[in-house]
Amino acid sequence: MSREEDWLAERLPGMREALKICDQILIARRTKEPCQLVNKMFEEIYEIPYPTLHTLSHVERLLPRTTDELRKEIATLFATASVAAGSCEVVRNNSEIGDDWLVTERARVLDSLDQIERFTQHLESRIKVFETRLPKLRAEIEAFFDK
């Protein structure tokens, strides 16, 4: 039980940090120009340039307390969103490309943000389970030693 308690306590801070960063990116869904905001966030705030082949190393730098498995999931989501937002901006800035393509690219960005949203919902539920489990484990450990 003590190992399980340590395992949970070790993972929760990284999970909370990951949730916070994902929630910040999801702000783009509520703006008129999600492509621009996603690009700005990745390039300026998180320093993940477009296009990047090193998203995992950037996510490691951003989330040093997360597990490798969680970082890989986030890196995949971030790479998808970054590429979609970068492509959207390229199309938006090219006057020779029709508006239909811009609509398609913008939809790709919103789809990638929907994927991040589903991931955050799953992560939130995992955090709640872990937070509920920790005090129960602590109580059982203390009860064992108080006998």
Phi and psi in radians as a Rosetta constraint file:
Dihedral C 1 N 2 CA 2 C 2 CIRCULARHARMONIC -1.118 0.35
Dihedral N 2 CA 2 C 2 N 3 CIRCULARHARMONIC -0.690 0.35
Dihedral C 2 N 3 CA 3 C 3 CIRCULARHARMONIC -1.134 0.35
Dihedral N 3 CA 3 C 3 N 4 CIRCULARHARMONIC -0.694 0.35
Dihedral C 3 N 4 CA 4 C 4 CIRCULARHARMONIC -1.115 0.35
Dihedral N 4 CA 4 C 4 N 5 CIRCULARHARMONIC -0.728 0.35
Dihedral C 4 N 5 CA 5 C 5 CIRCULARHARMONIC -1.079 0.35
Dihedral N 5 CA 5 C 5 N 6 CIRCULARHARMONIC -0.785 0.35
Dihedral C 5 N 6 CA 6 C 6 CIRCULARHARMONIC -1.088 0.35
Dihedral N 6 CA 6 C 6 N 7 CIRCULARHARMONIC -0.731 0.35
Dihedral C 6 N 7 CA 7 C 7 CIRCULARHARMONIC -1.048 0.35
Dihedral N 7 CA 7 C 7 N 8 CIRCULARHARMONIC -0.811 0.35
Dihedral C 7 N 8 CA 8 C 8 CIRCULARHARMONIC -1.154 0.35
Dihedral N 8 CA 8 C 8 N 9 CIRCULARHARMONIC -0.803 0.35
Dihedral C 8 N 9 CA 9 C 9 CIRCULARHARMONIC -1.106 0.35
Dihedral N 9 CA 9 C 9 N 10 CIRCULARHARMONIC -0.553 0.35
Dihedral C 9 N 10 CA 10 C 10 CIRCULARHARMONIC -1.256 0.35
Dihedral N 10 CA 10 C 10 N 11 CIRCULARHARMONIC -0.605 0.35
Dihedral C 10 N 11 CA 11 C 11 CIRCULARHARMONIC -1.512 0.35
Dihedral N 11 CA 11 C 11 N 12 CIRCULARHARMONIC -0.523 0.35
Dihedral C 11 N 12 CA 12 C 12 CIRCULARHARMONIC -1.020 0.35
Dihedral N 12 CA 12 C 12 N 13 CIRCULARHARMONIC -0.787 0.35
Dihedral C 12 N 13 CA 13 C 13 CIRCULARHARMONIC -1.037 0.35
Dihedral N 13 CA 13 C 13 N 14 CIRCULARHARMONIC -0.742 0.35
Dihedral C 13 N 14 CA 14 C 14 CIRCULARHARMONIC -1.149 0.35
Dihedral N 14 CA 14 C 14 N 15 CIRCULARHARMONIC -0.658 0.35
Dihedral C 14 N 15 CA 15 C 15 CIRCULARHARMONIC -1.145 0.35
Dihedral N 15 CA 15 C 15 N 16 CIRCULARHARMONIC -0.717 0.35
Dihedral C 15 N 16 CA 16 C 16 CIRCULARHARMONIC -1.135 0.35
Dihedral N 16 CA 16 C 16 N 17 CIRCULARHARMONIC -0.710 0.35
Dihedral C 16 N 17 CA 17 C 17 CIRCULARHARMONIC -1.095 0.35
Dihedral N 17 CA 17 C 17 N 18 CIRCULARHARMONIC -0.755 0.35
Dihedral C 17 N 18 CA 18 C 18 CIRCULARHARMONIC -1.083 0.35
Dihedral N 18 CA 18 C 18 N 19 CIRCULARHARMONIC -0.744 0.35
Dihedral C 18 N 19 CA 19 C 19 CIRCULARHARMONIC -1.084 0.35
Dihedral N 19 CA 19 C 19 N 20 CIRCULARHARMONIC -0.726 0.35
Dihedral C 19 N 20 CA 20 C 20 CIRCULARHARMONIC -1.081 0.35
Dihedral N 20 CA 20 C 20 N 21 CIRCULARHARMONIC -0.786 0.35
Dihedral C 20 N 21 CA 21 C 21 CIRCULARHARMONIC -1.162 0.35
Dihedral N 21 CA 21 C 21 N 22 CIRCULARHARMONIC -0.748 0.35
Dihedral C 21 N 22 CA 22 C 22 CIRCULARHARMONIC -1.100 0.35
Dihedral N 22 CA 22 C 22 N 23 CIRCULARHARMONIC -0.720 0.35
Dihedral C 22 N 23 CA 23 C 23 CIRCULARHARMONIC -1.091 0.35
Dihedral N 23 CA 23 C 23 N 24 CIRCULARHARMONIC -0.644 0.35
Dihedral C 23 N 24 CA 24 C 24 CIRCULARHARMONIC -1.103 0.35
Dihedral N 24 CA 24 C 24 N 25 CIRCULARHARMONIC -0.714 0.35
Dihedral C 24 N 25 CA 25 C 25 CIRCULARHARMONIC -1.168 0.35
Dihedral N 25 CA 25 C 25 N 26 CIRCULARHARMONIC -0.599 0.35
Dihedral C 25 N 26 CA 26 C 26 CIRCULARHARMONIC -1.179 0.35
Dihedral N 26 CA 26 C 26 N 27 CIRCULARHARMONIC -0.226 0.35
Dihedral C 26 N 27 CA 27 C 27 CIRCULARHARMONIC -1.008 0.35
Dihedral N 27 CA 27 C 27 N 28 CIRCULARHARMONIC -0.534 0.35
Dihedral C 27 N 28 CA 28 C 28 CIRCULARHARMONIC -1.024 0.35
Dihedral N 28 CA 28 C 28 N 29 CIRCULARHARMONIC -0.476 0.35
Dihedral C 28 N 29 CA 29 C 29 CIRCULARHARMONIC -1.119 0.35
Dihedral N 29 CA 29 C 29 N 30 CIRCULARHARMONIC -0.442 0.35
Dihedral C 29 N 30 CA 30 C 30 CIRCULARHARMONIC -1.688 0.35
Dihedral N 30 CA 30 C 30 N 31 CIRCULARHARMONIC 0.266 0.35
Dihedral C 30 N 31 CA 31 C 31 CIRCULARHARMONIC -1.958 0.35
Dihedral N 31 CA 31 C 31 N 32 CIRCULARHARMONIC 2.881 0.35
Dihedral C 31 N 32 CA 32 C 32 CIRCULARHARMONIC -1.268 0.35
Dihedral N 32 CA 32 C 32 N 33 CIRCULARHARMONIC -0.540 0.35
Dihedral C 32 N 33 CA 33 C 33 CIRCULARHARMONIC -2.126 0.35
Dihedral N 33 CA 33 C 33 N 34 CIRCULARHARMONIC 1.290 0.35
Dihedral C 33 N 34 CA 34 C 34 CIRCULARHARMONIC -1.086 0.35
Dihedral N 34 CA 34 C 34 N 35 CIRCULARHARMONIC -0.576 0.35
Dihedral C 34 N 35 CA 35 C 35 CIRCULARHARMONIC -1.067 0.35
Dihedral N 35 CA 35 C 35 N 36 CIRCULARHARMONIC -0.825 0.35
Dihedral C 35 N 36 CA 36 C 36 CIRCULARHARMONIC -1.119 0.35
Dihedral N 36 CA 36 C 36 N 37 CIRCULARHARMONIC -0.756 0.35
Dihedral C 36 N 37 CA 37 C 37 CIRCULARHARMONIC -1.168 0.35
Dihedral N 37 CA 37 C 37 N 38 CIRCULARHARMONIC -0.735 0.35
Dihedral C 37 N 38 CA 38 C 38 CIRCULARHARMONIC -1.064 0.35
Dihedral N 38 CA 38 C 38 N 39 CIRCULARHARMONIC -0.792 0.35
Dihedral C 38 N 39 CA 39 C 39 CIRCULARHARMONIC -1.021 0.35
Dihedral N 39 CA 39 C 39 N 40 CIRCULARHARMONIC -0.812 0.35
Dihedral C 39 N 40 CA 40 C 40 CIRCULARHARMONIC -1.079 0.35
Dihedral N 40 CA 40 C 40 N 41 CIRCULARHARMONIC -0.775 0.35
Dihedral C 40 N 41 CA 41 C 41 CIRCULARHARMONIC -1.071 0.35
Dihedral N 41 CA 41 C 41 N 42 CIRCULARHARMONIC -0.843 0.35
Dihedral C 41 N 42 CA 42 C 42 CIRCULARHARMONIC -1.160 0.35
Dihedral N 42 CA 42 C 42 N 43 CIRCULARHARMONIC -0.760 0.35
Dihedral C 42 N 43 CA 43 C 43 CIRCULARHARMONIC -1.349 0.35
Dihedral N 43 CA 43 C 43 N 44 CIRCULARHARMONIC -0.766 0.35
Dihedral C 43 N 44 CA 44 C 44 CIRCULARHARMONIC -1.637 0.35
Dihedral N 44 CA 44 C 44 N 45 CIRCULARHARMONIC -0.776 0.35
Dihedral C 44 N 45 CA 45 C 45 CIRCULARHARMONIC -1.454 0.35
Dihedral N 45 CA 45 C 45 N 46 CIRCULARHARMONIC -0.859 0.35
Dihedral C 45 N 46 CA 46 C 46 CIRCULARHARMONIC -1.663 0.35
Dihedral N 46 CA 46 C 46 N 47 CIRCULARHARMONIC -0.112 0.35
Dihedral C 46 N 47 CA 47 C 47 CIRCULARHARMONIC 0.954 0.35
Dihedral N 47 CA 47 C 47 N 48 CIRCULARHARMONIC 0.802 0.35
Dihedral C 47 N 48 CA 48 C 48 CIRCULARHARMONIC -1.965 0.35
Dihedral N 48 CA 48 C 48 N 49 CIRCULARHARMONIC 1.680 0.35
Dihedral C 48 N 49 CA 49 C 49 CIRCULARHARMONIC -1.211 0.35
Dihedral N 49 CA 49 C 49 N 50 CIRCULARHARMONIC 2.685 0.35
Dihedral C 49 N 50 CA 50 C 50 CIRCULARHARMONIC -1.757 0.35
Dihedral N 50 CA 50 C 50 N 51 CIRCULARHARMONIC 2.481 0.35
Dihedral C 50 N 51 CA 51 C 51 CIRCULARHARMONIC -1.379 0.35
Dihedral N 51 CA 51 C 51 N 52 CIRCULARHARMONIC 2.559 0.35
Dihedral C 51 N 52 CA 52 C 52 CIRCULARHARMONIC -2.158 0.35
Dihedral N 52 CA 52 C 52 N 53 CIRCULARHARMONIC 2.494 0.35
Dihedral C 52 N 53 CA 53 C 53 CIRCULARHARMONIC -1.823 0.35
Dihedral N 53 CA 53 C 53 N 54 CIRCULARHARMONIC 0.029 0.35
Dihedral C 53 N 54 CA 54 C 54 CIRCULARHARMONIC -2.041 0.35
Dihedral N 54 CA 54 C 54 N 55 CIRCULARHARMONIC 0.590 0.35
Dihedral C 54 N 55 CA 55 C 55 CIRCULARHARMONIC -1.026 0.35
Dihedral N 55 CA 55 C 55 N 56 CIRCULARHARMONIC -0.705 0.35
Dihedral C 55 N 56 CA 56 C 56 CIRCULARHARMONIC -1.064 0.35
Dihedral N 56 CA 56 C 56 N 57 CIRCULARHARMONIC -0.749 0.35
Dihedral C 56 N 57 CA 57 C 57 CIRCULARHARMONIC -1.160 0.35
Dihedral N 57 CA 57 C 57 N 58 CIRCULARHARMONIC -0.584 0.35
Dihedral C 57 N 58 CA 58 C 58 CIRCULARHARMONIC -1.184 0.35
Dihedral N 58 CA 58 C 58 N 59 CIRCULARHARMONIC -0.714 0.35
Dihedral C 58 N 59 CA 59 C 59 CIRCULARHARMONIC -1.170 0.35
Dihedral N 59 CA 59 C 59 N 60 CIRCULARHARMONIC -0.640 0.35
Dihedral C 59 N 60 CA 60 C 60 CIRCULARHARMONIC -1.033 0.35
Dihedral N 60 CA 60 C 60 N 61 CIRCULARHARMONIC -0.716 0.35
Dihedral C 60 N 61 CA 61 C 61 CIRCULARHARMONIC -1.169 0.35
Dihedral N 61 CA 61 C 61 N 62 CIRCULARHARMONIC -0.712 0.35
Dihedral C 61 N 62 CA 62 C 62 CIRCULARHARMONIC -1.236 0.35
Dihedral N 62 CA 62 C 62 N 63 CIRCULARHARMONIC -0.624 0.35
Dihedral C 62 N 63 CA 63 C 63 CIRCULARHARMONIC -2.225 0.35
Dihedral N 63 CA 63 C 63 N 64 CIRCULARHARMONIC 1.165 0.35
Dihedral C 63 N 64 CA 64 C 64 CIRCULARHARMONIC -1.171 0.35
Dihedral N 64 CA 64 C 64 N 65 CIRCULARHARMONIC -0.362 0.35
Dihedral C 64 N 65 CA 65 C 65 CIRCULARHARMONIC -1.644 0.35
Dihedral N 65 CA 65 C 65 N 66 CIRCULARHARMONIC 0.051 0.35
Dihedral C 65 N 66 CA 66 C 66 CIRCULARHARMONIC -1.522 0.35
Dihedral N 66 CA 66 C 66 N 67 CIRCULARHARMONIC 2.821 0.35
Dihedral C 66 N 67 CA 67 C 67 CIRCULARHARMONIC -1.321 0.35
Dihedral N 67 CA 67 C 67 N 68 CIRCULARHARMONIC 2.797 0.35
Dihedral C 67 N 68 CA 68 C 68 CIRCULARHARMONIC -1.035 0.35
Dihedral N 68 CA 68 C 68 N 69 CIRCULARHARMONIC -0.721 0.35
Dihedral C 68 N 69 CA 69 C 69 CIRCULARHARMONIC -1.050 0.35
Dihedral N 69 CA 69 C 69 N 70 CIRCULARHARMONIC -0.800 0.35
Dihedral C 69 N 70 CA 70 C 70 CIRCULARHARMONIC -1.165 0.35
Dihedral N 70 CA 70 C 70 N 71 CIRCULARHARMONIC -0.713 0.35
Dihedral C 70 N 71 CA 71 C 71 CIRCULARHARMONIC -1.074 0.35
Dihedral N 71 CA 71 C 71 N 72 CIRCULARHARMONIC -0.692 0.35
Dihedral C 71 N 72 CA 72 C 72 CIRCULARHARMONIC -1.124 0.35
Dihedral N 72 CA 72 C 72 N 73 CIRCULARHARMONIC -0.729 0.35
Dihedral C 72 N 73 CA 73 C 73 CIRCULARHARMONIC -1.079 0.35
Dihedral N 73 CA 73 C 73 N 74 CIRCULARHARMONIC -0.791 0.35
Dihedral C 73 N 74 CA 74 C 74 CIRCULARHARMONIC -1.168 0.35
Dihedral N 74 CA 74 C 74 N 75 CIRCULARHARMONIC -0.722 0.35
Dihedral C 74 N 75 CA 75 C 75 CIRCULARHARMONIC -1.053 0.35
Dihedral N 75 CA 75 C 75 N 76 CIRCULARHARMONIC -0.711 0.35
Dihedral C 75 N 76 CA 76 C 76 CIRCULARHARMONIC -1.112 0.35
Dihedral N 76 CA 76 C 76 N 77 CIRCULARHARMONIC -0.799 0.35
Dihedral C 76 N 77 CA 77 C 77 CIRCULARHARMONIC -1.107 0.35
Dihedral N 77 CA 77 C 77 N 78 CIRCULARHARMONIC -0.760 0.35
Dihedral C 77 N 78 CA 78 C 78 CIRCULARHARMONIC -1.147 0.35
Dihedral N 78 CA 78 C 78 N 79 CIRCULARHARMONIC -0.715 0.35
Dihedral C 78 N 79 CA 79 C 79 CIRCULARHARMONIC -1.090 0.35
Dihedral N 79 CA 79 C 79 N 80 CIRCULARHARMONIC -0.760 0.35
Dihedral C 79 N 80 CA 80 C 80 CIRCULARHARMONIC -1.072 0.35
Dihedral N 80 CA 80 C 80 N 81 CIRCULARHARMONIC -0.815 0.35
Dihedral C 80 N 81 CA 81 C 81 CIRCULARHARMONIC -1.150 0.35
Dihedral N 81 CA 81 C 81 N 82 CIRCULARHARMONIC -0.713 0.35
Dihedral C 81 N 82 CA 82 C 82 CIRCULARHARMONIC -1.136 0.35
Dihedral N 82 CA 82 C 82 N 83 CIRCULARHARMONIC -0.786 0.35
Dihedral C 82 N 83 CA 83 C 83 CIRCULARHARMONIC -1.138 0.35
Dihedral N 83 CA 83 C 83 N 84 CIRCULARHARMONIC -0.761 0.35
Dihedral C 83 N 84 CA 84 C 84 CIRCULARHARMONIC -1.099 0.35
Dihedral N 84 CA 84 C 84 N 85 CIRCULARHARMONIC -0.764 0.35
Dihedral C 84 N 85 CA 85 C 85 CIRCULARHARMONIC -1.190 0.35
Dihedral N 85 CA 85 C 85 N 86 CIRCULARHARMONIC -0.687 0.35
Dihedral C 85 N 86 CA 86 C 86 CIRCULARHARMONIC -1.124 0.35
Dihedral N 86 CA 86 C 86 N 87 CIRCULARHARMONIC -0.743 0.35
Dihedral C 86 N 87 CA 87 C 87 CIRCULARHARMONIC -1.107 0.35
Dihedral N 87 CA 87 C 87 N 88 CIRCULARHARMONIC -0.706 0.35
Dihedral C 87 N 88 CA 88 C 88 CIRCULARHARMONIC -1.060 0.35
Dihedral N 88 CA 88 C 88 N 89 CIRCULARHARMONIC -0.739 0.35
Dihedral C 88 N 89 CA 89 C 89 CIRCULARHARMONIC -1.179 0.35
Dihedral N 89 CA 89 C 89 N 90 CIRCULARHARMONIC -0.662 0.35
Dihedral C 89 N 90 CA 90 C 90 CIRCULARHARMONIC -1.073 0.35
Dihedral N 90 CA 90 C 90 N 91 CIRCULARHARMONIC -0.802 0.35
Dihedral C 90 N 91 CA 91 C 91 CIRCULARHARMONIC -1.129 0.35
Dihedral N 91 CA 91 C 91 N 92 CIRCULARHARMONIC -0.755 0.35
Dihedral C 91 N 92 CA 92 C 92 CIRCULARHARMONIC -1.086 0.35
Dihedral N 92 CA 92 C 92 N 93 CIRCULARHARMONIC -0.617 0.35
Dihedral C 92 N 93 CA 93 C 93 CIRCULARHARMONIC -1.519 0.35
Dihedral N 93 CA 93 C 93 N 94 CIRCULARHARMONIC -0.039 0.35
Dihedral C 93 N 94 CA 94 C 94 CIRCULARHARMONIC -1.861 0.35
Dihedral N 94 CA 94 C 94 N 95 CIRCULARHARMONIC 1.890 0.35
Dihedral C 94 N 95 CA 95 C 95 CIRCULARHARMONIC -1.210 0.35
Dihedral N 95 CA 95 C 95 N 96 CIRCULARHARMONIC -0.252 0.35
Dihedral C 95 N 96 CA 96 C 96 CIRCULARHARMONIC -1.448 0.35
Dihedral N 96 CA 96 C 96 N 97 CIRCULARHARMONIC -0.220 0.35
Dihedral C 96 N 97 CA 97 C 97 CIRCULARHARMONIC -1.645 0.35
Dihedral N 97 CA 97 C 97 N 98 CIRCULARHARMONIC 2.369 0.35
Dihedral C 97 N 98 CA 98 C 98 CIRCULARHARMONIC -1.223 0.35
Dihedral N 98 CA 98 C 98 N 99 CIRCULARHARMONIC 2.846 0.35
Dihedral C 98 N 99 CA 99 C 99 CIRCULARHARMONIC -1.140 0.35
Dihedral N 99 CA 99 C 99 N 100 CIRCULARHARMONIC -0.484 0.35
Dihedral C 99 N 100 CA 100 C 100 CIRCULARHARMONIC -1.039 0.35
Dihedral N 100 CA 100 C 100 N 101 CIRCULARHARMONIC -0.705 0.35
Dihedral C 100 N 101 CA 101 C 101 CIRCULARHARMONIC -1.184 0.35
Dihedral N 101 CA 101 C 101 N 102 CIRCULARHARMONIC -0.649 0.35
Dihedral C 101 N 102 CA 102 C 102 CIRCULARHARMONIC -1.092 0.35
Dihedral N 102 CA 102 C 102 N 103 CIRCULARHARMONIC -0.718 0.35
Dihedral C 102 N 103 CA 103 C 103 CIRCULARHARMONIC -1.074 0.35
Dihedral N 103 CA 103 C 103 N 104 CIRCULARHARMONIC -0.742 0.35
Dihedral C 103 N 104 CA 104 C 104 CIRCULARHARMONIC -1.104 0.35
Dihedral N 104 CA 104 C 104 N 105 CIRCULARHARMONIC -0.791 0.35
Dihedral C 104 N 105 CA 105 C 105 CIRCULARHARMONIC -1.161 0.35
Dihedral N 105 CA 105 C 105 N 106 CIRCULARHARMONIC -0.673 0.35
Dihedral C 105 N 106 CA 106 C 106 CIRCULARHARMONIC -1.120 0.35
Dihedral N 106 CA 106 C 106 N 107 CIRCULARHARMONIC -0.681 0.35
Dihedral C 106 N 107 CA 107 C 107 CIRCULARHARMONIC -1.098 0.35
Dihedral N 107 CA 107 C 107 N 108 CIRCULARHARMONIC -0.641 0.35
Dihedral C 107 N 108 CA 108 C 108 CIRCULARHARMONIC -1.093 0.35
Dihedral N 108 CA 108 C 108 N 109 CIRCULARHARMONIC -0.703 0.35
Dihedral C 108 N 109 CA 109 C 109 CIRCULARHARMONIC -1.115 0.35
Dihedral N 109 CA 109 C 109 N 110 CIRCULARHARMONIC -0.811 0.35
Dihedral C 109 N 110 CA 110 C 110 CIRCULARHARMONIC -1.110 0.35
Dihedral N 110 CA 110 C 110 N 111 CIRCULARHARMONIC -0.637 0.35
Dihedral C 110 N 111 CA 111 C 111 CIRCULARHARMONIC -1.094 0.35
Dihedral N 111 CA 111 C 111 N 112 CIRCULARHARMONIC -0.739 0.35
Dihedral C 111 N 112 CA 112 C 112 CIRCULARHARMONIC -1.147 0.35
Dihedral N 112 CA 112 C 112 N 113 CIRCULARHARMONIC -0.620 0.35
Dihedral C 112 N 113 CA 113 C 113 CIRCULARHARMONIC -1.217 0.35
Dihedral N 113 CA 113 C 113 N 114 CIRCULARHARMONIC -0.595 0.35
Dihedral C 113 N 114 CA 114 C 114 CIRCULARHARMONIC -1.091 0.35
Dihedral N 114 CA 114 C 114 N 115 CIRCULARHARMONIC -0.678 0.35
Dihedral C 114 N 115 CA 115 C 115 CIRCULARHARMONIC -1.097 0.35
Dihedral N 115 CA 115 C 115 N 116 CIRCULARHARMONIC -0.731 0.35
Dihedral C 115 N 116 CA 116 C 116 CIRCULARHARMONIC -1.131 0.35
Dihedral N 116 CA 116 C 116 N 117 CIRCULARHARMONIC -0.684 0.35
Dihedral C 116 N 117 CA 117 C 117 CIRCULARHARMONIC -1.061 0.35
Dihedral N 117 CA 117 C 117 N 118 CIRCULARHARMONIC -0.810 0.35
Dihedral C 117 N 118 CA 118 C 118 CIRCULARHARMONIC -1.086 0.35
Dihedral N 118 CA 118 C 118 N 119 CIRCULARHARMONIC -0.694 0.35
Dihedral C 118 N 119 CA 119 C 119 CIRCULARHARMONIC -1.085 0.35
Dihedral N 119 CA 119 C 119 N 120 CIRCULARHARMONIC -0.776 0.35
Dihedral C 119 N 120 CA 120 C 120 CIRCULARHARMONIC -1.137 0.35
Dihedral N 120 CA 120 C 120 N 121 CIRCULARHARMONIC -0.640 0.35
Dihedral C 120 N 121 CA 121 C 121 CIRCULARHARMONIC -1.096 0.35
Dihedral N 121 CA 121 C 121 N 122 CIRCULARHARMONIC -0.757 0.35
Dihedral C 121 N 122 CA 122 C 122 CIRCULARHARMONIC -1.116 0.35
Dihedral N 122 CA 122 C 122 N 123 CIRCULARHARMONIC -0.759 0.35
Dihedral C 122 N 123 CA 123 C 123 CIRCULARHARMONIC -1.124 0.35
Dihedral N 123 CA 123 C 123 N 124 CIRCULARHARMONIC -0.724 0.35
Dihedral C 123 N 124 CA 124 C 124 CIRCULARHARMONIC -1.031 0.35
Dihedral N 124 CA 124 C 124 N 125 CIRCULARHARMONIC -0.746 0.35
Dihedral C 124 N 125 CA 125 C 125 CIRCULARHARMONIC -1.174 0.35
Dihedral N 125 CA 125 C 125 N 126 CIRCULARHARMONIC -0.658 0.35
Dihedral C 125 N 126 CA 126 C 126 CIRCULARHARMONIC -1.127 0.35
Dihedral N 126 CA 126 C 126 N 127 CIRCULARHARMONIC -0.716 0.35
Dihedral C 126 N 127 CA 127 C 127 CIRCULARHARMONIC -1.087 0.35
Dihedral N 127 CA 127 C 127 N 128 CIRCULARHARMONIC -0.774 0.35
Dihedral C 127 N 128 CA 128 C 128 CIRCULARHARMONIC -1.075 0.35
Dihedral N 128 CA 128 C 128 N 129 CIRCULARHARMONIC -0.737 0.35
Dihedral C 128 N 129 CA 129 C 129 CIRCULARHARMONIC -1.081 0.35
Dihedral N 129 CA 129 C 129 N 130 CIRCULARHARMONIC -0.807 0.35
Dihedral C 129 N 130 CA 130 C 130 CIRCULARHARMONIC -1.122 0.35
Dihedral N 130 CA 130 C 130 N 131 CIRCULARHARMONIC -0.734 0.35
Dihedral C 130 N 131 CA 131 C 131 CIRCULARHARMONIC -1.150 0.35
Dihedral N 131 CA 131 C 131 N 132 CIRCULARHARMONIC -0.561 0.35
Dihedral C 131 N 132 CA 132 C 132 CIRCULARHARMONIC -1.284 0.35
Dihedral N 132 CA 132 C 132 N 133 CIRCULARHARMONIC -0.641 0.35
Dihedral C 132 N 133 CA 133 C 133 CIRCULARHARMONIC -1.258 0.35
Dihedral N 133 CA 133 C 133 N 134 CIRCULARHARMONIC -0.639 0.35
Dihedral C 133 N 134 CA 134 C 134 CIRCULARHARMONIC -0.979 0.35
Dihedral N 134 CA 134 C 134 N 135 CIRCULARHARMONIC -0.912 0.35
Dihedral C 134 N 135 CA 135 C 135 CIRCULARHARMONIC -1.123 0.35
Dihedral N 135 CA 135 C 135 N 136 CIRCULARHARMONIC -0.560 0.35
Dihedral C 135 N 136 CA 136 C 136 CIRCULARHARMONIC -1.129 0.35
Dihedral N 136 CA 136 C 136 N 137 CIRCULARHARMONIC -0.759 0.35
Dihedral C 136 N 137 CA 137 C 137 CIRCULARHARMONIC -1.092 0.35
Dihedral N 137 CA 137 C 137 N 138 CIRCULARHARMONIC -0.784 0.35
Dihedral C 137 N 138 CA 138 C 138 CIRCULARHARMONIC -1.047 0.35
Dihedral N 138 CA 138 C 138 N 139 CIRCULARHARMONIC -0.755 0.35
Dihedral C 138 N 139 CA 139 C 139 CIRCULARHARMONIC -1.113 0.35
Dihedral N 139 CA 139 C 139 N 140 CIRCULARHARMONIC -0.731 0.35
Dihedral C 139 N 140 CA 140 C 140 CIRCULARHARMONIC -1.148 0.35
Dihedral N 140 CA 140 C 140 N 141 CIRCULARHARMONIC -0.690 0.35
Dihedral C 140 N 141 CA 141 C 141 CIRCULARHARMONIC -1.131 0.35
Dihedral N 141 CA 141 C 141 N 142 CIRCULARHARMONIC -0.792 0.35
Dihedral C 141 N 142 CA 142 C 142 CIRCULARHARMONIC -1.141 0.35
Dihedral N 142 CA 142 C 142 N 143 CIRCULARHARMONIC -0.694 0.35
Dihedral C 142 N 143 CA 143 C 143 CIRCULARHARMONIC -1.091 0.35
Dihedral N 143 CA 143 C 143 N 144 CIRCULARHARMONIC -0.673 0.35
Dihedral C 143 N 144 CA 144 C 144 CIRCULARHARMONIC -1.071 0.35
Dihedral N 144 CA 144 C 144 N 145 CIRCULARHARMONIC -0.800 0.35
Dihedral C 144 N 145 CA 145 C 145 CIRCULARHARMONIC -1.367 0.35
Dihedral N 145 CA 145 C 145 N 146 CIRCULARHARMONIC -0.331 0.35
Dihedral C 145 N 146 CA 146 C 146 CIRCULARHARMONIC -1.451 0.35
Dihedral N 146 CA 146 C 146 N 147 CIRCULARHARMONIC -0.147 0.35
